[in-house]
Amino acid sequence: MKVSALISKLSELDPDAEVLLLSGPADISGADELRRVEQQDEWRCEIHFRDDGLSQSLYAPSSFGQSMGFDKEYVRTVNGPVVLLAAYNANLDYVYVDDFASNGGTLGQERLDGEILRNRREMLEDGRLISRESLLHLLDITPEQLDILVGQGRIFAVIIDGASYYPSIFANPRVNAERLQSICRLLQPISDTCKLDFLLSAWGHLGGRRPIEMLDDEKDYRRVRQSAAVRVQESTRTFVKIFQGCHASLPQAEPVYTAAADIDPRRPLWSRARATLSEFGYQYPYAPYPSSSLFTAFVEMHFEGTSDGALEGAVCVHRDDHTWRILAVWPAVSSEMNEPILCEEQDVVSVAMCAFERLKKLSAS
């Protein structure tokens, strides 16, 4: 139907009537309120002529390329604008590509980010996420009280288009609020999106159940707490970044060496740092490693779904004549530094490993 024909039909109807959208397979109970009307300029219509003399039209954005099974002998293509009517934002934000071969063969970060955003918008539309005002009203608390709960990690928000929205489970009277908030505190190191995924997803190790459904029974609740602790542990990675010179804070310059490894976060700091350099899952550059007579090694903890790491410690090492010494360390392990360390090698990785080993022993004494 053309826009002109649609306008002609609508002009004859009650202007105050609500417009409902009925999708192809739905019965009358599946009608939804029309919420969005948008024109799309870069669309293509493929007209597939069939053996029975009839034809079928397939519409898709021009960027999708040709449909699967495209036969140029029996298919004609027309490009032009279309007007899309939708009951939900997600109907327009998400386009199904199963029937079409994309022009691009790679799944870029931009497309992945768009997929995540569309998923969040769907959660907003189906009520899994609600506004701050709605949560305040449902919980009957003040904005200040909510800010305290968020600051304690008991409640969290998910950002959509620059605005904060809260999981509706926090206002669900069927959910044990105290235990839910306790689980959220356990999950605090990981990103808010990962927290929500953990709470609402069915997990095989929990018998195919969702954590949000297991908060009433004491035994189930303990299992969820154990699972949450493991989830955080599996989401952590220790980084060691080495910079030339002595630095009190993380420099903006590029490190001369970086290593990262999935080490149990319960291990002591310097033991974990030492293991990161010897059991690395990632390192750059590869051997031979750079050398420096004065450098600082920073230790960071990174969590899944977060871009910034949490600084845990640092050590500055320098070579005095032919002896390597620990010039400064944070957090402090003794009242005085200038601690000598034995290291036969001269590259920063080998020396840093010896420094971490020495700090591990000093911390244990």
PyMOL commands that set and color helices and strands:
alter all, ss='L'
color gray80, all
select helices_A, chain A and resi 3-11+28-30+62-64+89-93+109-125+132-139+143-151+168-171+177-186+192-200+204-206+211-213+218-234+269-278+348-364
alter helices_A, ss='H'
color red, helices_A
select strands_A, chain A and resi 20-21+32-33+36-49+55-61+75-86+129-131+158-160+163-167+236-244+257-261+282-284+294-303+310-320+323-330+339-341
alter strands_A, ss='S'
color yellow, strands_A
deselect
rebuild
show_as cartoon
